Structure formats: structure tokens, C-alpha cells
Amino acid sequence: MTSPAHTRRGVLRDTDFRKLWAGMTVSKLGTSVASVTTPLIAVQVLDADAFSVSLLTAAAWLPWLLIGLPAGAWIDRVTRKPVMILSDLAAAALVISVPVAAGLGHLTMAHLLAVALLLGVATVFFTVAWTAYLPAMFDKDDLVGANSALQSTESASQVAGPAVGGLLITAVSAVAGLVVDAFTFLISAFSLWRIRRPERRPAATERQSLRSDIAQGARWLINDRFLRNLTLYGASSNLWLTGINALTVVFLVREVGVSTTGVGLLMAAIALGGVAAATVTPRLVSGLGGARSLVACKVFGGVASLLVPLTQPGPGLTMFVLGMLGIAAGAIAGNVVSASFRQAYVPPGLLGRVLTSMQFVNFGAIPIGAVLGGAAAGLAGTRGAMWIMAIGYALSGLILVLGPFRGRRDLPVSEVVLAG
């Protein structure tokens, strides 16, 4: 039997795959960098309040709630590469509009919100398209290695984004950092454009209506107790964790007195710590088992978040670093385990639609959490809101502790057989 490591090395020798890999990596990195620099621009340039900054996070994730399900079903019917290239070009134009408007003295909060919303739309289409692109490019025997490489790199890009954003903020400024960010999307589009292998088109005769396709994936998710439990936990944890993330910049700058450069350095350090956590996940799973590792990592991240509201100036920043490192380590290691579980657990023909259904619920909670965090800051102050969000995040772990993973060492194999 061919090992995953061998399969991954084999697919990396494929020229077209390396172009896809490079394009996806750079595009995801650009999206992640923008998520750090945009809130700082709102605080630094526009003097925005906590609620306004939280709306930026809400706007960036709202498209998953609005168009996530139909986008997933529609992408299954079209050629994926042009969708990814157009998404990258649109993202580049949106991002570069911010420093241009700032340079002309016309940057407004409405502009930032519009950019965050439309960039979120581009992200939805790019993410769904590249997930479905692999089976249209490669044979079944190559998919394990290709998926392994791309999933690992996507996780690394999401973790490295805050680090790169932090370094850009430190080296130049948040506004100037977006100029660099825009180029990442152009590089991604160029890399994808250079792929020459023909893409196999989906067979239209095998497709039902968009509504039927969406319903089939949602029905499979609802009928499976393990995926249903993971989805409920994902929605709850995203709700509270997004509230923390949406307020982090305002909390550090205005409550704790950290400089803009200091924020960048803190984000970089925490992101690099998260990368380290991802590297030890296979060893953790080998020692504890998949189910125990999944629950332990998620619960650990929630408990660690309780350190964040204790942050004070000077040496008290240690509480922020330890808390956020714990959140990053628990969330990232847990995500590695859960992503691998879903890929092995869900039938390949349903994987895209089931994952899109899970993302609809999980990511749909993110804009709600961002608005909730901003509203809580208005009522209880930024530190009080951080306490509310952290307690909610810690309690979310009970969904897993009391759910169907309880008492299991290893992750299950599929229980649900799709009818029809």
C-alpha cells in the first residue's frame, strides 16, 4: 500500500500541481493578511469604535451565510480555474482600492465595509472552486497526495497570514501593507493561469437542480450524529471566538495601550506558535487517539481563552500571549484532526456538498459573533465583552465533551448510508 508521504511526494513532481499549490497558497495568505491589516486601518486611520471594527469581521464572513450553499452547488457545474482566477483579480482590485482611497484622503468606514464584504464573496468562490478543482484535474489515485499537500498548506497560510500581516505593519504601515497584499492575489492569478492541463468538465446529465444538490448534502449532515455534533460545536465556538478576534485590536490598542507595531509583533508571535502546534498533531493523535485528541484540543483552546481578558500593560501582556497561544494551538491542532476525519468519513461524491453545508452553519455564525462582540463592548466595555466572549468559548467545549465522541479513543467510520 502506498503511504501518504509517498503519494504527496509523487504529486509534488507534477508541474501543474505545483502551480495550483503556489496559487492557492499565495491567495489564502493574502486573504489572511487582509484580515489583520484592515481592522488596524479602521482604528489607526479612521479612529473607529469597537462596534464599527467588529462589523468589518462580520462583513468579511457574511457571504458564507448569504451565498455559501448556492455557490457550492453552482461550482460543481462549471469550469473551476476561471472562477479562481477571476476571484483573485477581483480581490486584488478590492484590496488596492483601500490604500488608493487613503492616499487621496477619501477613505471611509463605508469603503472598508464594502471591501470586506466583496472580498468575502471572492473568498467564498475561490475556496469552493479550488476544493472541487482537484478531482477535475487529477485521477483518483493522485487525490490523496494532492489533498494532503493542499490542506496542509491552506492551514499554514491561515496561520502565517497574521504573522506576515504583523511584520508588514511593523515594517511599513497597515495601509502600505495592503499594497503588498494586493500583489499576492495577482501572483496567485498568474500562477493559476499558467496551468495548462485541461480540466475535466462536470457531467451535466448527472446533476439535479441546485436545490436538490444542496438538500442532499444537508440531509446527509443532519442524519449523521458525529458531523452534526462537530457542526454544532463549530457554530458555537466560532460565535464566541469571533467576538474575541473582532475586539482584539481595539482591546490591545485602547484598553492595554499597545502600539500599532506592538500589535503586529504580537500577532506574528502568536501565529508562529500556532504553526508549531500543528506540527505535533500527528504525534498527539498517535498517542491519545483521534477522538480524544479532537476533544482535548478544542477544550484546551476554550479554557486558554480565559487568560486573555486578564491582560494588563507591561508584564501583564504575558496573559494575552499565553491565552492566544493556547487558543491558536487548540483550534489549529483540533482543526487538523477534524479536517482529516471529514475527508476520510464522508463519501467522496458528497464531500463538497456536506462540507459546504457545515461551512454554511459554522461560518454563518462568524458575522453574528462579530456583531455580538461589538454590541457587548458597547454595553460592558471592551474588557467586559472579552470576558463574555471567553466564557462562552470555554463553555462551547461541553458540546464535544457531552456528545457522541465521549468515551471514544479513535474516530469512527461512516455510519450513514445515503438513500437514493
C-alpha positions as CSV (number, residue, x, y, z in Angstrom):
1,M,0.0,0.0,0.0
2,T,1.3,3.5,-1.0
3,S,2.0,5.7,2.0
4,P,0.5,9.2,2.2
5,A,4.0,10.7,2.3
6,H,5.0,8.8,-0.9
7,T,1.8,10.0,-2.6
8,R,2.4,13.5,-1.6
9,R,6.0,13.4,-3.0
10,G,4.6,12.0,-6.2
11,V,2.1,14.7,-6.8
12,L,4.6,17.4,-6.0
13,R,6.6,16.3,-9.0
14,D,3.6,17.3,-11.2
15,T,4.3,20.8,-12.7
16,D,0.7,21.8,-12.9
17,F,0.0,20.7,-9.4
18,R,2.9,22.9,-8.2
19,K,1.3,25.9,-10.0
20,L,-2.0,25.2,-8.3
21,W,-0.3,24.7,-5.0
22,A,1.5,28.0,-5.3
23,G,-1.6,29.9,-6.4
24,M,-3.8,28.6,-3.6
25,T,-1.1,29.3,-1.0
26,V,-0.5,32.9,-2.0
27,S,-4.2,33.7,-2.4
28,K,-5.1,32.3,1.0
29,L,-2.1,34.1,2.5
30,G,-3.4,37.4,1.0
31,T,-6.8,36.9,2.5
32,S,-5.4,36.2,5.9
33,V,-3.1,39.2,5.8
34,A,-6.1,41.5,4.9
35,S,-8.0,40.2,8.0
36,V,-5.3,41.6,10.2
37,T,-4.4,44.9,8.5
38,T,-8.0,46.1,7.8
39,P,-9.1,46.4,11.4
40,L,-5.9,48.2,12.2
41,I,-6.6,50.7,9.4
42,A,-10.0,51.3,10.9
43,V,-8.5,52.0,14.3
44,Q,-5.4,53.8,13.1
45,V,-6.7,55.9,10.2
46,L,-10.4,56.3,10.8
47,D,-10.5,56.2,14.7
48,A,-13.3,53.6,14.5
49,D,-15.0,52.4,17.7
50,A,-15.2,48.8,18.8
51,F,-18.6,48.1,17.2
52,S,-17.5,49.5,13.8
53,V,-14.4,47.4,13.8
54,S,-16.5,44.3,14.7
55,L,-18.6,45.0,11.6
56,L,-15.6,44.5,9.4
57,T,-15.3,40.9,10.6
58,A,-19.0,40.4,10.2
59,A,-18.9,41.8,6.6
60,A,-16.0,39.5,5.6
61,W,-17.8,36.3,6.7
62,L,-21.4,37.3,5.8
63,P,-21.1,35.9,2.2
64,W,-20.8,32.4,3.6
65,L,-24.2,32.8,5.1
66,L,-25.7,34.5,2.1
67,I,-24.2,32.6,-0.9
68,G,-22.2,29.7,0.5
69,L,-24.8,26.9,-0.3
70,P,-25.7,28.0,-3.8
71,A,-22.0,28.8,-4.6
72,G,-21.1,25.2,-3.6
73,A,-23.7,23.7,-5.8
74,W,-23.1,26.0,-8.7
75,I,-19.3,25.4,-8.7
76,D,-20.0,21.7,-9.2
77,R,-21.4,22.6,-12.6
78,V,-18.8,25.0,-14.1
79,T,-15.1,25.1,-15.0
80,R,-13.2,25.9,-11.8
81,K,-10.0,27.5,-12.9
82,P,-11.5,30.7,-14.4
83,V,-13.6,31.1,-11.2
84,M,-10.4,31.0,-9.1
85,I,-8.5,33.4,-11.4
86,L,-11.4,35.9,-11.5
87,S,-11.7,35.7,-7.7
88,D,-8.1,36.6,-7.3
89,L,-8.2,39.5,-9.8
90,A,-11.3,40.9,-8.0
91,A,-9.6,40.5,-4.6
92,A,-6.5,42.4,-5.9
93,A,-8.7,45.3,-7.2
94,L,-10.7,45.5,-3.9
95,V,-7.6,45.5,-1.7
96,I,-5.7,48.1,-3.7
97,S,-8.6,50.4,-3.6
98,V,-8.0,51.0,0.2
99,P,-4.5,52.5,0.0
100,V,-5.5,54.5,-3.1
101,A,-8.5,56.0,-1.2
102,A,-6.4,56.6,1.8
103,G,-3.7,58.3,-0.2
104,L,-6.4,60.6,-1.8
105,G,-7.8,61.4,1.6
106,H,-11.2,59.8,0.8
107,L,-11.1,56.6,2.8
108,T,-14.3,56.0,4.8
109,M,-15.6,53.3,7.1
110,A,-18.3,52.5,4.4
111,H,-15.5,51.9,1.9
112,L,-13.7,49.5,4.3
113,L,-17.0,47.6,5.0
114,A,-17.7,47.3,1.2
115,V,-14.2,46.0,0.6
116,A,-14.5,43.4,3.4
117,L,-17.9,42.2,2.1
118,L,-16.9,41.9,-1.5
119,L,-13.6,40.3,-0.6
120,G,-15.6,37.8,1.4
121,V,-17.6,37.0,-1.7
122,A,-14.4,36.4,-3.7
123,T,-13.1,34.2,-0.9
124,V,-16.2,32.0,-1.0
125,F,-16.0,31.4,-4.7
126,F,-12.2,30.8,-4.6
127,T,-12.4,28.4,-1.6
128,V,-15.2,26.3,-3.0
129,A,-13.7,26.3,-6.5
130,W,-10.2,25.0,-5.5
131,T,-11.8,22.3,-3.3
132,A,-13.7,21.0,-6.3
133,Y,-10.8,21.6,-8.8
134,L,-8.6,18.7,-7.8
135,P,-10.9,15.9,-9.0
136,A,-11.3,17.7,-12.3
137,M,-7.5,17.8,-12.7
138,F,-6.2,14.5,-11.3
139,D,-7.0,10.9,-11.2
140,K,-8.4,9.2,-8.1
141,D,-5.0,7.7,-7.2
142,D,-3.4,11.1,-7.0
143,L,-6.1,12.8,-4.9
144,V,-4.8,11.6,-1.5
145,G,-1.4,13.2,-2.0
146,A,-2.8,16.3,-3.6
147,N,-5.4,16.9,-0.9
148,S,-2.8,16.2,1.8
149,A,-0.4,18.9,0.4
150,L,-3.1,21.5,-0.2
151,Q,-4.9,21.0,3.1
152,S,-1.6,21.3,5.0
153,T,-0.7,24.4,3.1
154,E,-4.1,26.1,3.5
155,S,-3.8,25.6,7.2
156,A,-0.3,27.0,7.2
157,S,-1.4,30.0,5.1
158,Q,-4.2,30.9,7.5
159,V,-1.9,30.7,10.4
160,A,1.0,32.5,8.7
161,G,-1.2,35.4,7.5
162,P,-1.4,37.2,10.8
163,A,2.4,36.8,11.1
164,V,3.0,38.3,7.7
165,G,0.5,41.0,8.4
166,G,2.2,41.8,11.7
167,L,5.6,42.0,10.0
168,L,4.2,44.3,7.2
169,I,2.6,46.5,9.8
170,T,5.9,46.7,11.7
171,A,8.0,47.3,8.6
172,V,5.7,49.9,6.8
173,S,2.2,50.5,8.0
174,A,-1.2,48.9,7.8
175,V,-2.3,50.9,4.8
176,A,1.0,50.3,2.9
177,G,0.8,46.6,3.8
178,L,-2.3,46.3,1.7
179,V,-0.3,47.3,-1.4
180,V,1.9,44.2,-0.8
181,D,-1.2,42.2,-0.1
182,A,-2.8,43.1,-3.4
183,F,0.2,41.7,-5.2
184,T,-0.3,38.3,-3.6
185,F,-3.6,37.9,-5.3
186,L,-2.1,38.9,-8.7
187,I,0.7,36.4,-8.2
188,S,-1.9,33.7,-7.4
189,A,-3.9,34.6,-10.5
190,F,-0.8,34.4,-12.7
191,S,0.3,31.1,-11.2
192,L,-3.2,29.5,-11.8
193,W,-3.3,31.0,-15.4
194,R,-0.1,29.1,-16.2
195,I,-1.7,25.7,-15.5
196,R,-2.1,24.0,-18.9
197,R,-3.7,20.7,-18.1
198,P,-7.3,20.6,-19.4
199,E,-9.9,20.5,-16.7
200,R,-12.5,17.7,-16.9
201,R,-15.9,19.3,-17.1
202,P,-18.6,18.0,-14.8
203,A,-21.2,15.8,-16.5
204,A,-24.3,18.0,-16.7
205,T,-26.6,14.9,-17.2
206,E,-25.7,13.7,-13.7
207,R,-26.8,16.9,-12.0
208,Q,-30.1,17.6,-10.4
209,S,-31.4,21.1,-9.6
210,L,-29.3,23.3,-7.4
211,R,-31.9,23.0,-4.6
212,S,-31.8,19.2,-4.8
213,D,-28.0,19.1,-4.7
214,I,-27.9,21.4,-1.6
215,A,-30.6,19.4,0.1
216,Q,-28.8,16.1,-0.4
217,G,-25.6,17.4,1.3
218,A,-27.6,19.0,4.1
219,R,-29.6,15.8,4.7
220,W,-26.5,13.7,5.0
221,L,-25.1,16.1,7.5
222,I,-28.3,16.2,9.6
223,N,-28.6,12.4,9.7
224,D,-25.0,11.8,11.0
225,R,-24.6,12.3,14.7
226,F,-20.8,12.9,14.6
227,L,-20.8,15.5,11.9
228,R,-23.9,17.1,13.5
229,N,-22.1,17.4,16.8
230,L,-19.0,18.9,15.1
231,T,-21.2,21.4,13.3
232,L,-23.0,22.5,16.5
233,Y,-19.6,22.9,18.2
234,G,-18.2,24.8,15.3
235,A,-21.1,27.2,15.2
236,S,-20.9,27.9,18.9
237,S,-17.1,28.2,19.1
238,N,-17.0,30.4,16.1
239,L,-19.6,32.7,17.5
240,W,-17.6,33.4,20.7
241,L,-14.1,33.2,19.3
242,T,-15.0,35.7,16.5
243,G,-16.2,38.1,19.2
244,I,-12.8,37.8,20.8
245,N,-10.9,38.2,17.5
246,A,-13.1,41.2,16.4
247,L,-12.3,43.1,19.5
248,T,-8.6,42.1,19.8
249,V,-7.1,45.1,18.0
250,V,-9.3,47.6,19.9
251,F,-8.6,45.8,23.2
252,L,-4.9,45.9,22.7
253,V,-4.6,49.5,21.4
254,R,-7.2,51.3,23.6
255,E,-7.5,49.1,26.7
256,V,-4.0,47.8,27.2
257,G,-2.1,50.6,25.4
258,V,-0.1,48.6,22.9
259,S,1.3,50.4,19.9
260,T,0.5,49.5,16.3
261,T,3.9,48.0,15.9
262,G,3.4,46.0,19.1
263,V,0.1,44.6,17.8
264,G,1.9,43.4,14.7
265,L,4.7,41.7,16.6
266,L,2.2,40.1,19.0
267,M,0.1,38.7,16.1
268,A,3.3,37.4,14.4
269,A,4.5,35.6,17.5
270,I,1.1,34.0,18.2
271,A,0.7,32.9,14.6
272,L,4.1,31.2,14.6
273,G,3.2,29.4,17.9
274,G,0.1,28.1,16.1
275,V,2.2,26.6,13.3
276,A,4.3,24.8,15.9
277,A,1.1,23.3,17.4
278,A,0.1,21.9,14.0
279,T,3.4,20.0,13.6
280,V,2.9,18.0,16.8
281,T,-0.7,17.0,16.0
282,P,0.1,13.6,14.3
283,R,2.1,12.6,17.4
284,L,-0.7,13.6,19.6
285,V,-3.2,11.6,17.6
286,S,-0.9,8.6,17.7
287,G,-0.6,8.8,21.5
288,L,-4.2,9.7,22.5
289,G,-6.3,8.6,19.6
290,G,-8.2,10.7,17.1
291,A,-11.4,11.3,19.1
292,R,-9.6,12.1,22.4
293,S,-7.2,14.4,20.6
294,L,-10.0,16.3,18.9
295,V,-12.0,16.8,22.1
296,A,-8.9,17.6,24.2
297,C,-7.5,20.2,21.7
298,K,-10.8,22.0,21.3
299,V,-11.5,22.1,25.1
300,F,-7.9,23.3,25.8
301,G,-8.3,26.2,23.4
302,G,-11.5,27.3,25.1
303,V,-10.1,27.2,28.6
304,A,-7.0,29.1,27.5
305,S,-9.1,32.0,26.2
306,L,-10.0,32.8,29.8
307,L,-6.5,34.3,30.2
308,V,-7.0,36.9,27.5
309,P,-9.3,39.3,29.5
310,L,-6.7,39.3,32.3
311,T,-4.2,41.1,30.1
312,Q,-2.6,44.2,31.5
313,P,0.1,46.6,30.3
314,G,3.8,45.7,30.5
315,P,4.4,42.2,32.0
316,G,0.7,41.7,32.0
317,L,0.9,41.1,28.3
318,T,2.1,37.6,29.1
319,M,-1.5,36.7,29.8
320,F,-2.6,37.8,26.3
321,V,0.3,35.8,24.7
322,L,-0.4,32.7,26.7
323,G,-4.1,32.9,26.2
324,M,-3.9,33.5,22.5
325,L,-1.2,30.8,22.0
326,G,-3.5,28.4,23.8
327,I,-6.4,29.3,21.6
328,A,-4.3,29.0,18.4
329,A,-2.7,25.7,19.5
330,G,-6.0,24.1,20.5
331,A,-8.0,25.4,17.5
332,I,-5.4,24.6,14.9
333,A,-4.5,21.1,16.2
334,G,-8.2,20.3,16.5
335,N,-8.9,21.6,13.0
336,V,-6.2,19.3,11.6
337,V,-7.8,16.3,13.3
338,S,-11.4,17.3,12.3
339,A,-10.5,18.1,8.7
340,S,-8.7,14.7,8.2
341,F,-11.7,13.0,9.8
342,R,-14.2,14.6,7.5
343,Q,-12.2,13.8,4.4
344,A,-12.0,10.1,5.4
345,Y,-15.5,9.9,6.8
346,V,-17.8,11.5,4.1
347,P,-18.3,9.7,0.8
348,P,-16.2,11.4,-2.0
349,G,-19.3,12.1,-4.1
350,L,-20.9,14.1,-1.3
351,L,-17.8,15.6,0.3
352,G,-18.1,19.1,-1.3
353,R,-21.8,19.5,-0.5
354,V,-21.5,18.2,3.0
355,L,-18.5,20.4,3.7
356,T,-20.4,23.4,2.2
357,S,-23.4,22.7,4.5
358,M,-21.1,22.6,7.5
359,Q,-19.4,25.8,6.4
360,F,-22.8,27.4,6.0
361,V,-23.6,26.8,9.7
362,N,-20.1,27.3,11.1
363,F,-19.1,30.3,9.0
364,G,-22.6,31.7,9.2
365,A,-22.1,32.1,13.0
366,I,-19.0,34.3,12.4
367,P,-20.7,37.5,11.4
368,I,-23.2,37.1,14.2
369,G,-20.3,36.6,16.7
370,A,-18.6,39.7,15.4
371,V,-21.7,41.9,15.8
372,L,-22.3,40.3,19.2
373,G,-18.8,41.2,20.3
374,G,-19.2,44.8,19.2
375,A,-22.6,45.1,20.9
376,A,-21.2,43.6,24.1
377,A,-18.4,46.1,24.1
378,G,-20.9,48.9,23.9
379,L,-22.8,47.6,26.9
380,A,-20.0,46.2,29.1
381,G,-16.8,47.9,27.8
382,T,-14.1,46.2,25.7
383,R,-12.7,44.2,28.6
384,G,-16.1,43.1,29.9
385,A,-17.0,42.0,26.4
386,M,-13.8,40.0,26.2
387,W,-14.8,38.2,29.4
388,I,-18.3,37.4,28.0
389,M,-16.8,36.0,24.8
390,A,-14.1,34.0,26.5
391,I,-16.6,32.3,28.9
392,G,-18.9,31.5,26.1
393,Y,-16.0,30.0,24.1
394,A,-14.8,27.9,27.1
395,L,-18.3,26.5,27.6
396,S,-18.6,25.5,24.0
397,G,-16.3,22.6,24.7
398,L,-19.1,20.9,26.6
399,I,-20.8,20.2,23.2
400,L,-18.0,17.9,22.4
401,V,-17.4,16.6,25.9
402,L,-21.1,15.5,26.2
403,G,-21.5,14.5,22.6
404,P,-21.1,11.2,20.6
405,F,-17.2,11.5,20.8
406,R,-17.4,11.0,24.5
407,G,-15.6,7.8,25.7
408,R,-14.1,7.0,22.3
409,R,-10.4,6.7,21.7
410,D,-10.5,6.6,17.9
411,L,-12.6,8.5,15.4
412,P,-15.5,6.5,13.8
413,V,-16.0,5.2,10.3
414,S,-19.1,6.3,8.4
415,E,-22.4,5.2,9.9
416,V,-24.9,6.8,7.4
417,V,-25.7,5.3,4.1
418,L,-27.3,7.8,1.7
419,A,-30.6,6.7,0.3
420,G,-31.3,7.2,-3.4
